[in-house]
C-alpha cells in the first residue's frame, strides 16, 4: 500500500511538470501565426491547470525587475520538484 501512495505522489508531480513544460513550449506557437485551434485549446488547458502554481511565482518575481522575461514558469518548475522530494521524503518516513 505504501508503494502505491508513493507512486501516486510521483505521478501527480510528474503530470504537473509535463503540464508546465507543455505550457512553456506551446506559448511559443499559439500567439503567432502558427497557432491552430487545437494547439490553442491544449495551451489553454495547460494554463488553466498550472496557473494556481505559476501565479504565486509570478507575484513573487514581480518584486524584481526581470525585464520582458517571465521566469515564473521556470521558478514553479523548480519549486514543484523541491516540494515533490520533500513530500516523498516525509511520506516515506511516515509510512515505513
Number of C-alpha atoms within 10 A of each C-alpha: 6 12 10 9 14 17 12 12 16 15 12 12 17 15 11 19 18 13 21 23 16 16 22 16 12 18 17 11 15 19 11 9 7 9 15 12 9 10 15 16 12 16 22 16 15 20 19 12 15 18 17 11 19 20 14 14 20 17 11 12 15 14 8 8 8 10 7 6 7 13 15 19 20 15 18 23 20 13 14 17 16 12 12 17 15 12 15 17 12 11 15 14 9 9 11 6
